[in-house]
Each structure stands twice: as C-alpha cells, then as structure tokens.
Amino acid sequence: MRILVTGGLGFIGSHVVDKLRDRGFNVRVYDLKNGSKPEGVELYNASLLDVETLRIAMNGVDALYHLAAVADVNDVVADPSYAEMINVRGTLNVLEAARRAGVRRVIYGSTTWVYSECPGDLVDEETSPLPPKHLYTTTKLTSELYCRSYQQMYGLETTILRYGIPFGPRARGSTVVALFVQKALCGERLTVAGDGSQFRKFIYVEDLAEGNVLALHSAARNRIYNLDGAEKITIRQIAETVNRLLGPIAIEFGPSRPGDFGGKEVSSERAKKELSWSPRVSFEEGVRRYIEWLRRNNAAQVSSGWASVDRILAARTA
Ligand SMILES: NC(=O)c1ccc[n+]([C@@H]2O[C@H](COP(=O)([O-])OP(=O)(O)OC[C@H]3O[C@@H](n4cnc5c(N)ncnc54)[C@H](O)[C@@H]3O)[C@@H](O)[C@H]2O)c1
C-alpha cells in the first residue's frame, strides 16, 4: 500500500512518515522544503500550487495525509493572501488531484482551534464549529468543508483529524514549551503571565503521529476525530517541569495578559473508542525527550549571546 504525505518534512508530518515507515507502508513525501530525504522514502520536492507535479505524485497512491500548510499563525497574520493560497487552494488542489488519481482516502490535518468560538468549556466532534475569528482557523475550517464536499459529491473517503497543541522533537521554536526550554538552556528566567493557572492540553507529537496512523482504519472513513492530550497542564506547571528537568531556573510571575483564555476542554473520547487511540507519553516525559533531542541536534541554535555559552556547552556535553 502506497501512502503520500504532504508536508512530510514538517514537524508533525515527519513523525507520521516515521510511524508509517515503521509499519512497513510504502511512503512518498510531497513537500516544498529543501530538507534531506528521509531514508526509504520517495520525495517530491514541489509546491501544492504545482498541480502538474501533484498529479504525478498521486500516481499509484492509495491513501494520503494532507499536512502541508502555512502552519505558523504568525506567518498567516503576516501574509494572509499567501496563507489562503496554500492552506485553502492548496487543499483544493490536493483533493482534486486525489479524485482524478483514484486515491481512496484523504486524511486531513486540522486543528482543535475550530472550536474556539463555541460556547461552553467542553467540546467534542458533535459540537459544530462556529465562524472563527482567526484567519488561520478560517483557512483550516474551509479546508475541512472542501473535504466534506469532495466526500459528498465525489465519494472520496475523507477523515478529518483535529490536532491539539503538539510538542516534542522537531518542534518549531515559537511554542510555549519550546520557548521555556530554550530560555532555560540559555540561563534566562521564565516569565509566567498572571498566576499561571491558565491551562492547555498538549499532545506529544509521537502520540499524535500514532493517532494519524490509526486513522487509516476503515472505521475512520468519513469521520472526524479530535486528537488532544490527556493532561491539563497549566503554564505554571510547564515552568515547573522545565525547572525540574533543567533547573534551578528563576520563575517570575508577571501581570496577566488581557484576553488570556482559560482553556477549553476538547474530548478525544471518540478516537479512544473507535480507533483505540490514547496518548501514552506524559507531559514531563515528552519535555524530557524534547530536551534530549534539542541537545543532540540543536544546542548551538538556542544560544542568545555570550552569557549562555557555558550553559550551552554544558548542555552539549551532558
Ligand atoms: N503545529 C501545530 O501547532 C498544529 C496544530 C494543529 C494543526 N496543525 C496542522 O498540522 C499540519 C502540520 O503542521 P506542522 O506543525 O507540522 O507544520 P510545519 O510547518 O512543521 O510543516 C508543514 C510542512 O508543509 C510544507 N509546506 C508549506 N507550504 C507548502 C507548499 N506550498 N507546498 C508543499 N509543502 C508545503 C512545509 O515545507 C513543511 O514541511 C498543518 O496542516 C497545520 O495546520 C498544526
């Protein structure tokens, strides 16, 4: 069975590729990035806007994961027009190429942010998303709607996965876990807004990748699943976890930020029942693995000046 992963050189996509390859699937990656080719994988280095190459890449493909996107919300805010082109038109291009090539299943990587405007503290897949405020979420929800139309109009099987906030090896440096770890490695104090009681659920990226693989199951045909973390983690706990693993690090509490939201609980019960999926890696273990990865691969990049040199060198040799 041949599986295509768009965005397969990215943070989440690369872990999905690893898990698929470990299961013995024949994996093909479609990505714009000039990254190195993962072992045992075919690579198409092209854009979602290149419909001809997309068409060729779909040849002989049975199922595909569509994860390529402008995924950093800051990039979306900086250039909404480009984000729309990639996240919306790009999805349409993928669906259309898949339809024409006779691909059986498209699994789309969406976000739990589609619930942002829903009332109440607890949401699940039966909760209808309301029109989003954020442009990024608008592009993701639009793509979900395109998946639904292709399913209804052309019988293309689709599965929509709504991811929580992933963390772990290969993460971008701009997420809160990555930022706290990098600050700690540079010997800088960690600043928590307010009393730090605002919570999020974080999903360890390899657990998330496993959920993606399980979504190939026939039960997941034309279904939507939330894939979110199991533990509620407060911002204060993130700082304390980083302190336990890398400390002693000073933690200071600043004023609350206006508009900080208390957090919405997203249920992943459906994925547990229908796909036997649940996260296995605890938050602390996930942070430990992230630090290990950072030390192995990236330590030099977290330097923010001479003040941190000793700490970085210590981290590299530890
Ligand atoms: N990281 C998160 O917090 C998060 C949360 C929920 C959902 N998602 C969704 O998961 C998916 C993967 O996100 P990620 O965090 O791995 O992002 P990422 O930026 O690490 O990976 C995205 C990949 O897409 C590729 N790409 C971008 N534009 C492309 C184009 N025009 N043509 C071909 N490839 C292109 C990039 O080169 C990159 O390798 C995205 O669809 C994102 O919206 C991410």
The ligand as an SDF file (V2000), in Angstrom:
LIG
                    3D

 44 48  0  0  0  0  0  0  0  0999 V2000
    1.8580   22.5910   14.9670 N   0  0  0  0  0  0  0  0  0  0  0  0
    0.6530   22.8850   15.4490 C   0  0  0  0  0  0  0  0  0  0  0  0
    0.5260   23.5310   16.4950 O   0  0  0  0  0  0  0  0  0  0  0  0
   -0.5830   22.3950   14.7280 C   0  0  0  0  0  0  0  0  0  0  0  0
   -1.7690   22.2860   15.4390 C   0  0  0  0  0  0  0  0  0  0  0  0
   -2.9230   21.8720   14.7880 C   0  0  0  0  0  0  0  0  0  0  0  0
   -2.8760   21.5920   13.4200 C   0  0  0  0  0  0  0  0  0  0  0  0
   -1.7220   21.7180   12.7270 N   0  0  0  0  0  0  0  0  0  0  0  0
   -1.7250   21.4020   11.2960 C   0  0  0  0  0  0  0  0  0  0  0  0
   -0.8860   20.2840   11.0940 O   0  0  0  0  0  0  0  0  0  0  0  0
   -0.2480   20.3600    9.8260 C   0  0  0  0  0  0  0  0  0  0  0  0
    1.2650   20.2110   10.0060 C   0  0  0  0  0  0  0  0  0  0  0  0
    1.7290   21.2610   10.8570 O   0  0  0  0  0  0  0  0  0  0  0  0
    3.2320   21.3250   11.3710 P   0  0  0  0  0  0  0  0  0  0  0  0
    3.2040   21.8720   12.7270 O   0  0  0  0  0  0  0  0  0  0  0  0
    3.9240   20.0310   11.1210 O   0  0  0  0  0  0  0  0  0  0  0  0
    3.8010   22.4310   10.4000 O   0  0  0  0  0  0  0  0  0  0  0  0
    5.2360   22.5460    9.7070 P   0  0  0  0  0  0  0  0  0  0  0  0
    5.3600   23.9660    9.2670 O   0  0  0  0  0  0  0  0  0  0  0  0
    6.3030   21.9790   10.5730 O   0  0  0  0  0  0  0  0  0  0  0  0
    5.0680   21.5990    8.4440 O   0  0  0  0  0  0  0  0  0  0  0  0
    4.3530   21.9790    7.3160 C   0  0  0  0  0  0  0  0  0  0  0  0
    5.0960   21.4490    6.1080 C   0  0  0  0  0  0  0  0  0  0  0  0
    4.3800   21.8720    4.9440 O   0  0  0  0  0  0  0  0  0  0  0  0
    5.3240   22.2470    3.9560 C   0  0  0  0  0  0  0  0  0  0  0  0
    4.7310   23.2170    3.0540 N   0  0  0  0  0  0  0  0  0  0  0  0
    4.3870   24.5010    3.3250 C   0  0  0  0  0  0  0  0  0  0  0  0
    3.9050   25.0950    2.2250 N   0  0  0  0  0  0  0  0  0  0  0  0
    3.9390   24.1640    1.2510 C   0  0  0  0  0  0  0  0  0  0  0  0
    3.5820   24.1860   -0.1110 C   0  0  0  0  0  0  0  0  0  0  0  0
    3.1200   25.2940   -0.7120 N   0  0  0  0  0  0  0  0  0  0  0  0
    3.7270   23.0610   -0.8310 N   0  0  0  0  0  0  0  0  0  0  0  0
    4.2260   21.9200   -0.2730 C   0  0  0  0  0  0  0  0  0  0  0  0
    4.6100   21.8590    1.0250 N   0  0  0  0  0  0  0  0  0  0  0  0
    4.4580   22.9640    1.7660 C   0  0  0  0  0  0  0  0  0  0  0  0
    6.4720   22.8630    4.7330 C   0  0  0  0  0  0  0  0  0  0  0  0
    7.6760   22.8510    3.9740 O   0  0  0  0  0  0  0  0  0  0  0  0
    6.5320   21.9880    5.9750 C   0  0  0  0  0  0  0  0  0  0  0  0
    7.4510   20.9340    5.8280 O   0  0  0  0  0  0  0  0  0  0  0  0
   -0.6670   21.7080    9.2340 C   0  0  0  0  0  0  0  0  0  0  0  0
   -1.7180   21.4970    8.3520 O   0  0  0  0  0  0  0  0  0  0  0  0
   -1.1260   22.5000   10.4380 C   0  0  0  0  0  0  0  0  0  0  0  0
   -2.0840   23.4790   10.0730 O   0  0  0  0  0  0  0  0  0  0  0  0
   -0.5660   22.0910   13.3520 C   0  0  0  0  0  0  0  0  0  0  0  0
  1  2  1  0
  2  3  2  0
  2  4  1  0
  4  5  1  0
  4 44  2  0
  5  6  2  0
  6  7  1  0
  7  8  2  0
  8  9  1  0
  8 44  1  0
  9 10  1  0
  9 42  1  0
 10 11  1  0
 11 12  1  0
 11 40  1  0
 12 13  1  0
 13 14  1  0
 14 15  2  0
 14 16  1  0
 14 17  1  0
 17 18  1  0
 18 19  2  0
 18 20  1  0
 18 21  1  0
 21 22  1  0
 22 23  1  0
 23 24  1  0
 23 38  1  0
 24 25  1  0
 25 26  1  0
 25 36  1  0
 26 27  1  0
 26 35  1  0
 27 28  2  0
 28 29  1  0
 29 30  1  0
 29 35  2  0
 30 31  1  0
 30 32  2  0
 32 33  1  0
 33 34  2  0
 34 35  1  0
 36 37  1  0
 36 38  1  0
 38 39  1  0
 40 41  1  0
 40 42  1  0
 42 43  1  0
M  CHG  2   8   1  16  -1
M  END
$$$$
